[in-house]
Amino acid sequence: MLLDTGADLTLVPQSVADQLGVSPLPGQQYELAGFDGVHSWASAVILDLIWFGKAFRGRYLLTEDALGIIGRDVLNHLNVEFNGPALEWNVRS
């Protein structure tokens, strides 16, 4: 998963949902708009995401990309320190 402080929502790879046996919610499609102006549609799933010892239960959108994105819906609940010059980040408790 990638961290994206500009993304509003967390995106989970479809391949991960398939491995977990999680099906998309029926009839629920969400329009996504990228910073480049490209629009796409995504299905939603309900998941429990465990990240750095914290549980996040919610509706997450699926992506066909190999990597998912941890968005502000999760990051807003964590103390994340970014060190740009070192290309590092840490989650503090």
C-alpha positions in Angstrom: 0.0 0.0 0.0 1.1 3.5 -0.8 0.6 6.5 1.5 -1.1 9.4 -0.2 -1.8 12.5 2.0 -3.8 14.0 -0.9 -6.1 11.0 -1.4 -9.5 11.3 0.4 -10.1 7.6 0.4 -8.3 4.3 0.8 -8.2 2.1 -2.2 -7.7 -1.7 -1.9 -6.5 -3.8 -4.8 -9.1 -6.0 -6.3 -6.7 -8.9 -6.1 -6.5 -8.5 -2.3 -10.3 -8.5 -2.0 -10.4 -11.7 -4.2 -7.8 -13.4 -2.0 -9.9 -12.5 1.1 -13.1 -13.8 -0.6 -14.7 -10.4 -0.2 -17.4 -9.4 -2.7 -18.2 -5.8 -3.8 -21.3 -4.3 -2.3 -24.1 -4.8 -4.9 -25.2 -1.8 -6.9 -22.7 0.6 -5.3 -20.4 2.3 -7.7 -18.4 5.5 -6.9 -17.0 8.0 -9.3 -13.3 8.8 -8.7 -11.6 11.9 -10.0 -7.8 12.0 -10.2 -5.6 15.0 -9.9 -4.9 14.7 -13.6 -8.7 15.1 -14.3 -9.3 11.5 -15.3 -12.5 10.1 -14.0 -13.2 6.4 -13.3 -15.6 4.2 -11.4 -14.9 1.9 -8.4 -16.9 -0.7 -6.5 -16.9 -0.7 -2.7 -16.3 -3.4 0.0 -16.7 -3.5 3.7 -13.4 -4.5 5.4 -11.5 -4.4 8.7 -8.1 -2.9 7.9 -5.5 -3.5 10.6 -2.6 -1.1 10.3 0.1 -0.4 12.9 -2.0 -2.1 15.5 -5.1 0.0 14.9 -8.3 -1.4 13.5 -10.2 0.6 10.8 -13.6 -0.8 9.8 -15.3 0.8 6.9 -16.2 1.0 3.3 -13.1 1.0 1.0 -13.0 1.3 -2.7 -11.4 -1.3 -5.0 -8.7 -0.5 -7.6 -7.4 -2.7 -10.4 -3.9 -1.4 -9.7 -1.4 -3.8 -8.0 -0.8 -1.4 -5.2 -3.5 0.1 -3.0 -3.5 3.6 -1.4 -3.9 4.5 2.3 -5.9 7.7 2.1 -6.9 10.5 4.5 -9.8 8.4 5.8 -7.2 6.3 7.6 -4.2 8.7 7.9 -6.3 11.3 9.8 -6.4 8.8 12.7 -2.6 8.4 12.9 0.4 10.4 13.8 2.6 10.0 10.7 5.9 11.7 10.4 7.3 12.2 6.9 11.0 12.8 6.3 11.1 13.8 2.6 14.9 14.2 2.2 15.5 10.7 3.6 12.5 9.2 1.7 11.2 7.8 5.0 8.1 7.8 7.1 7.1 6.6 10.6 3.9 6.1 12.5 4.2 7.3 16.0 2.0 6.0 18.9 
